[in-house]
Amino acid sequence: METTEGRPARLRVGVIGAGRVGSVLGVALSRAGHRVVAASAVSDASRARVEERLPGARLLEPARVAEASDLVLLTVPDDALADLVEGLAATGTDLRGKILVHASGAHGYGILAPATVVGALPLALHPAMTFTGRDEDVERLANCAFGVTAPEQLRPIAEALVVEMGAEPVWIAEEKRTLYHAALAGGANHLVTLVADSASLLTAAGVPEPARLLAPMLSAALDNALRLGIHGLSGPVLRGDAGTVAGHVEQLREHAPESVASYVELARLTADRAINAGMLKPEDAARLLDVLRR
């Protein structure tokens, strides 16, 4: 499967699950010189993506997609991945020498074991970005990193495929894959919830366009966090302003009781991080934590 330069040969690519992620990875591999020859799609939206983004692909059943391809993208929901792999192996689909790639962040290559036993080459390539289903997803892919997990002998192929798609491979050990995914989900998914919650509270406070108020501050906070870690922290918890924090909790209880628990837990975590970093004085921390225990 490799050329003398250590790069994957031009491959016939199949996409099982041509949703938001699968269709984008198919486009990226096509741009790298590979040929998307087949795809499976269940929903009308997925069929439309195949027609628009992967025009050379034939719509086939999953087993036939695998048989027609050298590299098979298994881009189905996480909970469906194990059953798909077991089904392909159990039905006698010829997987010998075929590169099987899944894009699940939560799993390493171990979930592909039923196919590996019958000769498939397992790779876990997870693009660390969010997919909206819009056309800009394809361009964003080139600026992201992939969490790469594979058997050591397949690592060069895995990393070369990611580089060909214009992205950066980051090696994740098999046993650390779930922790890796928890970190990404906690950062990206919960960030959306926090921002949406902030916008909702600002609306309740009478702010007509919350995004205009939030965008500069949140952009600066994200930049500080990425560059400085916890040392990019600012605000009342860092200052030990227990009275201010108590006022926040009181107002949230009155106007947004569903937000109290998350505010208190995140304030506690922020205080713990600041204490451990030597940024919060013990006496200030004691007053603050007392307020957060009420």
Solvent accessible surface area in square Angstrom, and as a share of the most:
residue,aa,sasa,rsa
1,M,96,0.43
2,E,84,0.38
3,T,61,0.36
4,T,146,0.85
5,E,139,0.62
6,G,35,0.34
7,R,102,0.37
8,P,1,0.00
9,A,31,0.24
10,R,119,0.43
11,L,6,0.03
12,R,94,0.34
13,V,0,0.00
14,G,0,0.00
15,V,0,0.00
16,I,3,0.02
17,G,19,0.18
18,A,1,0.01
19,G,20,0.19
20,R,120,0.44
21,V,43,0.25
22,G,0,0.00
23,S,0,0.00
24,V,0,0.00
25,L,2,0.01
26,G,0,0.00
27,V,19,0.11
28,A,9,0.07
29,L,3,0.01
30,S,53,0.34
31,R,159,0.58
32,A,24,0.19
33,G,43,0.42
34,H,7,0.03
35,R,153,0.56
36,V,12,0.07
37,V,15,0.09
38,A,0,0.00
39,A,0,0.00
40,S,11,0.07
41,A,19,0.15
42,V,136,0.78
43,S,53,0.34
44,D,115,0.60
45,A,55,0.43
46,S,13,0.09
47,R,104,0.38
48,A,55,0.43
49,R,48,0.18
50,V,5,0.03
51,E,137,0.61
52,E,120,0.54
53,R,34,0.12
54,L,4,0.02
55,P,110,0.69
56,G,61,0.58
57,A,15,0.11
58,R,131,0.48
59,L,90,0.45
60,L,27,0.14
61,E,123,0.55
62,P,43,0.27
63,A,34,0.26
64,R,131,0.48
65,V,0,0.00
66,A,0,0.00
67,E,91,0.41
68,A,19,0.15
69,S,0,0.00
70,D,27,0.14
71,L,1,0.01
72,V,0,0.00
73,L,4,0.02
74,L,2,0.01
75,T,17,0.10
76,V,35,0.20
77,P,100,0.63
78,D,54,0.28
79,D,141,0.73
80,A,42,0.32
81,L,1,0.01
82,A,37,0.29
83,D,101,0.52
84,L,31,0.15
85,V,0,0.00
86,E,89,0.40
87,G,32,0.31
88,L,6,0.03
89,A,21,0.17
90,A,89,0.69
91,T,106,0.61
92,G,63,0.61
93,T,9,0.05
94,D,63,0.32
95,L,1,0.01
96,R,177,0.65
97,G,32,0.31
98,K,22,0.10
99,I,1,0.01
100,L,0,0.00
101,V,2,0.01
102,H,1,0.00
103,A,15,0.11
104,S,9,0.06
105,G,3,0.03
106,A,26,0.20
107,H,56,0.25
108,G,7,0.07
109,Y,63,0.24
110,G,37,0.35
111,I,35,0.18
112,L,0,0.00
113,A,48,0.37
114,P,45,0.28
115,A,0,0.00
116,T,56,0.32
117,V,127,0.73
118,V,65,0.37
119,G,29,0.28
120,A,4,0.03
121,L,48,0.24
122,P,4,0.03
123,L,1,0.00
124,A,0,0.00
125,L,3,0.02
126,H,25,0.11
127,P,3,0.02
128,A,38,0.29
129,M,41,0.18
130,T,78,0.45
131,F,27,0.11
132,T,57,0.33
133,G,23,0.22
134,R,154,0.56
135,D,94,0.49
136,E,69,0.31
137,D,0,0.00
138,V,15,0.09
139,E,97,0.44
140,R,115,0.42
141,L,1,0.00
142,A,49,0.38
143,N,135,0.69
144,C,20,0.12
145,A,29,0.23
146,F,1,0.00
147,G,2,0.02
148,V,0,0.00
149,T,1,0.01
150,A,3,0.03
151,P,19,0.12
152,E,118,0.53
153,Q,142,0.63
154,L,17,0.08
155,R,72,0.26
156,P,74,0.46
157,I,14,0.07
158,A,0,0.00
159,E,46,0.21
160,A,16,0.12
161,L,1,0.01
162,V,0,0.00
163,V,80,0.46
164,E,24,0.11
165,M,16,0.07
166,G,43,0.41
167,A,10,0.08
168,E,105,0.47
169,P,37,0.23
170,V,62,0.36
171,W,77,0.27
172,I,24,0.12
173,A,36,0.28
174,E,63,0.28
175,E,139,0.62
176,K,108,0.46
177,R,4,0.02
178,T,95,0.55
179,L,122,0.61
180,Y,33,0.13
181,H,52,0.23
182,A,59,0.46
183,A,69,0.54
184,L,61,0.30
185,A,29,0.23
186,G,29,0.28
187,G,44,0.42
188,A,41,0.32
189,N,83,0.42
190,H,112,0.50
191,L,82,0.41
192,V,102,0.58
193,T,90,0.53
194,L,75,0.37
195,V,49,0.28
196,A,59,0.46
197,D,44,0.23
198,S,41,0.26
199,A,29,0.23
200,S,67,0.43
201,L,56,0.28
202,L,39,0.19
203,T,83,0.48
204,A,78,0.60
205,A,80,0.62
206,G,60,0.58
207,V,36,0.21
208,P,124,0.78
209,E,95,0.43
210,P,21,0.13
211,A,71,0.55
212,R,180,0.66
213,L,105,0.52
214,L,14,0.07
215,A,55,0.43
216,P,89,0.56
217,M,119,0.53
218,L,58,0.29
219,S,72,0.46
220,A,53,0.41
221,A,52,0.40
222,L,90,0.45
223,D,67,0.35
224,N,46,0.23
225,A,52,0.40
226,L,140,0.70
227,R,151,0.55
228,L,85,0.42
229,G,40,0.39
230,I,56,0.28
231,H,115,0.51
232,G,19,0.19
233,L,47,0.23
234,S,89,0.57
235,G,17,0.16
236,P,32,0.20
237,V,15,0.09
238,L,41,0.20
239,R,142,0.52
240,G,7,0.06
241,D,49,0.26
242,A,14,0.11
243,G,60,0.58
244,T,60,0.35
245,V,0,0.00
246,A,32,0.25
247,G,30,0.28
248,H,68,0.30
249,V,9,0.05
250,E,111,0.50
251,Q,93,0.41
252,L,17,0.08
253,R,125,0.46
254,E,119,0.53
255,H,115,0.52
256,A,7,0.05
257,P,88,0.55
258,E,138,0.62
259,S,6,0.04
260,V,21,0.12
261,A,70,0.54
262,S,53,0.34
263,Y,61,0.23
264,V,17,0.10
265,E,95,0.43
266,L,76,0.38
267,A,6,0.04
268,R,75,0.27
269,L,88,0.44
270,T,34,0.20
271,A,0,0.00
272,D,65,0.34
273,R,137,0.50
274,A,0,0.00
275,I,64,0.32
276,N,131,0.67
277,A,37,0.28
278,G,68,0.65
279,M,49,0.22
280,L,9,0.05
281,K,128,0.54
282,P,108,0.68
283,E,96,0.43
284,D,23,0.12
285,A,4,0.03
286,A,60,0.46
287,R,128,0.47
288,L,0,0.00
289,L,40,0.20
290,D,62,0.32
291,V,18,0.10
292,L,2,0.01
293,R,159,0.58
294,R,181,0.66
